[in-house]
Amino acid sequence: YLLAPTARNWTDFGLAYGQFCFHHFRSVWYPQTFVRDLWEQQLMTHPPSNYAEILRDPGFEAIAAAIHFATTGLLWRTQRPQNPQPSAFRIRYGLDRDLLEHARDPARFIGALSEFLRTYAWDRERLRVNNLHHEHWPPEVTDEHFYRVVALVDQHGSELVARLLVTSGLLRPERS
């Protein structure tokens, strides 16, 4: 990114760093997670300027939150050294790869995203029905959220939306 500061290279960096943190969490050294807000602010400095339209869409934000919960967020909560907490929710190893593998074909990407959301909703409902205590309740994703992301794919292309969605999902959101 430093040699060729483009939006694509910055997205590549954020994506690679998020994947690195997720897939190397169990190693002795835990990499410092990169904050999503910082990544987004830097991305907005590059043309085209339509990134905010994608990143601030309620459907995009809801699904990115679900991806974060099911990957890096859940992994951190269940395996942190100082206070591990077991979870009845499944960590989605390989979700990032599955979504990116299908990113070039809109139909296949939407299918892979739909499959993740189906299993995510099933796990979330199972927690609710069984009254399982969960310290951090999984964020809700509605049909409307999904339709909004499908509209973003139609408008901006599946590859861009997939890369931004996975990157936003893997990077740590700003703590409030």
C-alpha positions in Angstrom: 0.0 0.0 0.0 2.8 2.4 0.8 4.3 2.1 -2.7 1.0 2.3 -4.5 -1.6 4.0 -2.3 -4.8 3.0 -4.0 -8.2 2.0 -2.6 -7.7 -1.5 -4.0 -4.3 -1.9 -2.2 -5.7 -0.4 1.0 -8.6 -2.9 0.9 -6.1 -5.7 0.1 -4.1 -4.7 3.2 -7.2 -4.5 5.5 -8.4 -7.8 4.2 -5.1 -9.6 4.5 -4.5 -8.2 8.0 -8.0 -9.2 9.2 -7.5 -12.7 7.8 -4.0 -12.9 9.4 -5.5 -11.9 12.8 -8.3 -14.4 12.5 -6.3 -17.4 11.3 -3.3 -16.9 13.6 -5.2 -16.1 16.8 -4.2 -19.4 18.5 -0.5 -18.8 18.1 1.6 -17.7 21.1 1.7 -14.1 19.8 -1.6 -12.5 19.2 -1.5 -9.7 16.6 -3.0 -6.3 17.5 -6.3 -6.1 15.8 -6.7 -3.2 13.3 -9.7 -1.0 14.1 -12.3 -0.9 11.3 -13.0 2.9 11.7 -9.4 3.7 10.9 -9.5 1.5 7.9 -12.7 3.1 6.7 -11.4 6.6 7.2 -8.3 5.9 5.1 -10.4 4.2 2.4 -12.6 7.3 2.1 -9.6 9.4 1.0 -9.4 7.4 -2.2 -11.6 7.8 -5.3 -14.2 6.7 -6.1 -16.1 8.3 -3.3 -19.0 5.8 -3.3 -17.4 3.7 -0.5 -19.4 5.6 2.2 -22.7 4.6 0.4 -21.7 1.0 0.7 -20.1 1.0 4.2 -22.9 3.0 5.8 -25.7 1.0 4.4 -27.8 -0.5 7.2 -27.8 -3.9 5.5 -24.1 -3.9 4.9 -23.5 -2.9 8.5 -25.7 -5.6 9.9 -24.2 -8.4 7.9 -20.6 -7.1 8.6 -21.5 -7.2 12.3 -22.8 -10.8 11.9 -19.6 -11.8 10.1 -17.5 -10.2 12.9 -19.5 -11.9 15.6 -19.2 -15.3 13.9 -15.5 -15.0 13.2 -13.0 -12.8 15.0 -15.4 -11.5 17.7 -16.5 -15.0 18.8 -12.9 -16.4 18.5 -11.6 -13.6 20.8 -14.4 -14.1 23.4 -14.0 -17.9 23.5 -10.2 -18.1 23.5 -8.9 -15.0 25.2 -6.2 -16.0 27.7 -7.4 -13.9 30.6 -11.1 -14.9 30.6 -12.2 -17.5 28.1 -16.0 -17.9 27.8 -17.5 -21.0 26.1 -20.1 -20.4 23.5 -22.9 -22.4 22.1 -22.5 -20.4 18.8 -20.3 -21.8 16.1 -17.1 -20.0 15.0 -17.2 -19.8 11.2 -13.7 -20.8 10.2 -13.2 -20.3 6.5 -16.2 -18.0 6.0 -13.9 -15.3 4.7 -12.4 -17.6 2.1 -15.8 -19.0 1.1 -17.3 -15.5 0.4 -14.2 -14.3 -1.4 -13.9 -17.4 -3.5 -17.3 -16.7 -5.0 -16.9 -12.9 -5.1 -16.4 -12.7 -8.9 -19.8 -14.3 -9.7 -22.7 -12.4 -8.2 -25.0 -15.4 -8.1 -22.5 -17.6 -6.4 -21.5 -14.8 -3.9 -25.1 -14.2 -3.0 -25.6 -18.0 -2.6 -22.6 -18.3 -0.3 -23.7 -15.2 1.7 -27.3 -16.6 1.9 -26.0 -20.0 3.2 -24.0 -18.2 5.9 -27.0 -16.1 6.9 -29.2 -19.2 7.0 -26.9 -21.1 9.4 -26.3 -17.9 11.4 -30.0 -17.4 11.9 -30.5 -21.0 12.8 -27.8 -20.8 15.5 -29.2 -17.5 16.8 -32.7 -19.0 17.0 -31.4 -22.2 18.7 -29.8 -20.0 21.4 -33.1 -18.2 21.9 -35.4 -21.2 21.9 -33.1 -23.1 24.3 -32.7 -20.1 26.5 -29.0 -20.5 26.4 -27.2 -17.7 28.2 -24.9 -15.8 25.8 -23.0 -12.8 27.2 -22.8 -11.2 23.8 -25.9 -11.9 21.9 -25.4 -12.3 18.1 -26.5 -9.3 16.1 -29.8 -9.7 14.2 -29.8 -9.8 10.4 -33.2 -9.4 8.8 -34.4 -10.2 5.2 -34.4 -6.5 4.6 -30.6 -6.3 5.4 -30.0 -9.1 3.0 -32.0 -7.5 0.2 -30.1 -4.2 0.7 -26.8 -6.0 0.3 -28.1 -7.7 -2.9 -29.0 -4.3 -4.2 -25.5 -3.1 -3.4 -24.1 -6.0 -5.4 -26.4 -5.1 -8.3 -25.2 -1.5 -8.1 -21.5 -1.8 -7.3 -20.6 -5.4 -8.3 -20.2 -8.5 -6.2 -16.4 -8.4 -6.0 -16.2 -4.9 -4.4 -19.1 -5.6 -2.0 -17.7 -8.9 -1.0 -14.2 -7.6 -0.3 -15.5 -4.6 1.7 -18.0 -6.9 3.6 -15.4 -9.5 4.5 -12.8 -6.8 5.5 -15.3 -4.9 7.6 -16.4 -8.1 9.2 -12.9 -9.3 10.1 -11.6 -6.0 11.5 -12.4 -5.0 15.0 -15.1 -2.3 15.3 -14.3 0.7 17.5 -15.1 0.1 21.1 -17.7 2.4 22.6 
